[in-house]
Amino acid sequence: MQPTRLGNQRLFYLILAITTVIKVWLASAIPLIGDEAYFYQWGKYVDWGGFYDHPPMVGWWLWGLQQLSSSLLVLRLPAIALWIAIVFGMMDMLRRLQPGSEEKVWLLGSLFLLLPFTWSLNLITTDIPLIFFLFFSGYAFLRGEQSDSLRWHAISGVLLGLALLSKYFAGLLAIAYAVYFLFRGPRGWLRLVVIAACALPFMLLNIAWNSSHCWNNILFNLFNRNQGSHFSLTHLAIYIVMMIYLVTPWTGWRLVRTQALRQPWQLASLFIVPFALFFLLSFYKSIGLHWVLAFLPFVFIAAGTVLTTDELRTHSRWNIVLGIPHLVALILLAYLPSSAFEGMKLHTDIVMHRDAKALISAVQTQSPPDSVMMTSSYSSAALLAFHADQYVPVFGEGSFHARFDDNITNFSDLNGKTIVIVGTRRINETNLMPYFTSVSTRDVVVDGAHFWVAQGQGFKFEPYRENILKKIAATYYRMPSFLPLYGCRFTEQYGFERQNR
């Protein structure tokens, strides 16, 4: 017997309930990861227009959530709710594209909720607000094209602007709009202007912040993070395999067979243009899985327009099978004892994520009460800061990623202090000697994992400025000479001249 519409509706709500329970469990059971801890610091030290790596949106969200609680469940609430909100938007759009297709609407919702990435990824990162605002900008764009209403295009522009305040990948959707409208004559150009005008104030806010903050976002996203990029067919192969996995072989193959990518173009352009740009970029750079997630809902709306109800049911069952190994892996990650990973490279990282409080206690017990705890990496520093409930600076050059600490810590204030540096690898005393009057090292064992601690007494700021900070300025703060600069805390506080490219 074929399921009735009520049966499909009940099935959807059952799947929604089950996947929501799984999402809440995962959000509570999986320890905070380094990226989340880093973004948590953005909320703790919230800024008005941006942070070193990205625009400010996730920092604003996390500031608001921290006013409620700093528990993992509260901090991850936006990630838990993200795909639930989006799936209802997808279902509503399918109703509008294919009136009278209520059977398929509920089945599309079930299909999408059963994709592994929609229930397994519950981390609060910059991608959460990006995906949210990008999808609903695209939704408003489609509503505007259906109703021929500039009001919806204006809403699309506002949401696009908010997406641009989340992450610069939002620009790919702006390019998709341009590709679509530029071939539709004056009426299309007018709509593009409306979208751009409504997004512009948000872009100007971020530009204003950058102009008074060393152009950090621009330097990171256009220059620093792309150094060393080179042609590689391996990156291309990984991108293709990743896209097959995300769309799933069965749904992807049916999309190709039914030529769904050709129509309707107003929908197809929202994912074909970004994916084509990612394809070109993949010849030179590894494309992260999280980069493409924002555009996948439009793929599955297109799938809903061409798949039959039987195909949607079948694909949903196959998605369940695909999800089982993911669920098993997450259960093992959450509940296997740390000792099960002994002998593996990731053992120390797992212990740091699970038992950071024990590590902090062990380090502080053997350190002077007025010492300053640091690490040499942003991830470790952010994790320890979250669990210690105190800011943890980064000692040394660090990397091109996540240099938030450059605008927080002034090393000249630490002159003469005792600094305790915690690491997951053995620390070479010789490398630290120029910056302290004396250095000693020790190891700390937590749950079978070895950590190394260097205790430097009498921090010497001047050699640190000359050997470390000056190199950081020359490497990460070289700005294009044509950009006007109205402030750069890092170079100013250490007395460095503007570094031009």
Secondary structure as UniProt FT lines:
FT   HELIX           5..29
FT   HELIX           34..44
FT   HELIX           57..68
FT   HELIX           72..75
FT   HELIX           77..97
FT   TURN            99..100
FT   HELIX           102..113
FT   HELIX           116..120
FT   HELIX           127..147
FT   HELIX           150..164
FT   TURN            165..166
FT   HELIX           168..170
FT   HELIX           171..181
FT   TURN            182..183
FT   HELIX           185..211
FT   TURN            212..215
FT   HELIX           216..218
FT   HELIX           219..223
FT   HELIX           224..226
FT   TURN            227..228
FT   HELIX           233..247
FT   HELIX           249..257
FT   TURN            258..259
FT   HELIX           260..262
FT   HELIX           265..281
FT   TURN            282..284
FT   HELIX           289..292
FT   HELIX           293..295
FT   HELIX           296..306
FT   HELIX           309..335
FT   HELIX           338..341
FT   TURN            342..343
FT   TURN            345..346
FT   HELIX           347..354
FT   HELIX           356..365
FT   TURN            369..370
FT   STRAND          372..375
FT   HELIX           378..388
FT   HELIX           403..407
FT   HELIX           411..414
FT   TURN            415..416
FT   STRAND          419..423
FT   HELIX           429..432
FT   HELIX           433..435
FT   STRAND          438..446
FT   TURN            447..448
FT   STRAND          449..457
FT   HELIX           461..464
FT   HELIX           465..469
FT   HELIX           470..476
FT   STRAND          478..479
FT   TURN            481..482
FT   HELIX           489..493
FT   TURN            494..495
FT   STRAND          499..500
//
